[in-house]
């Protein structure tokens, strides 16, 4: 039960866009449209940003968008803001027997 | 207000047991799959276990199978995690989380409770 692969860190200046990738396999990311993304500030609980690959819960700014191609899902943050500096995790349903949910290794976003 | 509040964490010796609780309020608890997710110090998130609305189906990650048991009491709007044979690598913040769509959309999280396994 390996974690999904994410880059350790990405950075960008305010106003820029950054993208975070999440690579899995055909048994998880590639096989199901059940990919979600979470933002976690230090010492806080995670918050859902994206679910079902590209859907945004109410209240999440449209600066956050999600997509998927093959076994890789992506989160894009447009118009980067200081408060976007946080850890980001992807999560996918894993259709093994028994099934479970796998999180990504996490990406630290730094706003320069 | 929709809320999850965990309790029961603490310091326990290797091989010991602990029971975590999660009290839900502000939503119909019995309508949702519920989950435990943990985060070791300085590490990423790890899904631990989940339980169906009626408590009749549970799943868990390989590393806790046979040692941890997830359960719920819908009459008390409460979720539990019984942890036995604890090991040092179980040290983590344990979060309970609601699955808003039964597809791994963890839309409500508690504040977490800290479990430390050490002699």
Interface residues (C-beta under 8 A of the other chain):
Chain A: X1 X3 X34 X36 X38 X40 X45 X46 X47 X48 X51 X52 X57 X87 X89 X91 X92 X93 X98 X99 X100 X101 X102 X103 X104 X105 X106
Chain B: X35 X37 X44 X45 X46 X47 X50 X59 X60 X61 X62 X63 X95 X100 X101 X103 X104 X105 X106 X107 X109 X110 X111 X112
